[in-house]
Amino acid sequence: MTRSVGARALVLSLVILGVFLAAWHVAVSSGGAGGQAVDPEYAKLVGAAAATGGQTPMPGPVDVGKAIWKHLSDPFYVRGTNDMGIGIQLAYSLARVLIGFGIAVAVAVPLGFLIGMSPVVYRALDPFIQVMKPISPLAWMPLALYTIKDSSLSSIFVIFICSLWPMLINTAFGVASVRKDWLNVARTLEVGPVRKAFTVILPAAAPTILTGMRISVGIAWLVIVAAEMLVGGTGIGYFVWNQWNNLSLTDIITAILLIGLVGMALDQILARLTRLVTYPE
């Protein structure tokens, strides 16, 4: 039954993809904005020919497919500071995300344990968390650039900030939600606090903690693209912005698709880990 549902879902996904690609091909083949009046400011920004569709028309799926093949056939070339393969750009972005995310894990999980296990600490820290949580991660970028004075480290700091709060909140919630029966049994058996944390609380709270990590890594991958657009240099966000300056819409769409695929891969890895630590009660 499960295989049948999976097969039908796959067929439906392929049909949706086919319809989307066909509609995309028809839309770009039916003609652009040539001859139509355009906003003067827009024409000044991208150039008159591009604004009227004469220089860089919207690419179709075939054009994007060719661009993807071109980038994947040589993803790690280096021909200068501003000319690197898309594989290298993705690697820079992934490295920043993983470093910032790893630091956030090292801070959020222990602190979340403390908050979840102590009502006093929870009440003391909750106002600060509620104030800091809604702040856009990119709002920290100017302060990070001013104090750290390094664009790459500033991007990592922004990733740390945006990854921290979902993990912290989910960890605290998971620890606080551990069934009292299990804690009472541990108390009856005179289990020490450290052993109780690792053998009772952590296994019970692990699915919730990993759900917070899954949310955090998705937010981090979103934010790194915008952060790299701001600071420039390297990374997939900078690649997108650089291709916009070159008016290469084909490369922009290619990068967007790769960003989505990498984000999906990160999400699926953590989803798999979540399923591994989830057990029926």
Secondary structure, 3 states (H helix, E strand, C coil): CHHHHHHHHHHHHHHHHHHHHHHHHHHHHCCCCCCCCCCHHHHHHHCHHHHCCCCCCCCCHHHHHHHHHHHHHCCCCECCCCCECHHHHHHHHHHHHHHHHHHHHHHHHHHHHHHHHCHHHHHHHHHHHHHHCCCCHHHHHHHHHHHHCCHHHHHHHHHHHHHHHHHHHHHHHHHHCCCHHHHHHHHHCCCCHHHHHHHHHHHHHHHHHHHHHHHHHHHHHHHHHHHHHHHCCCCHHHHHHHHHHCCCHHHHHHHHHHHHHHHHHHHHHHHHHHHHHCCCC
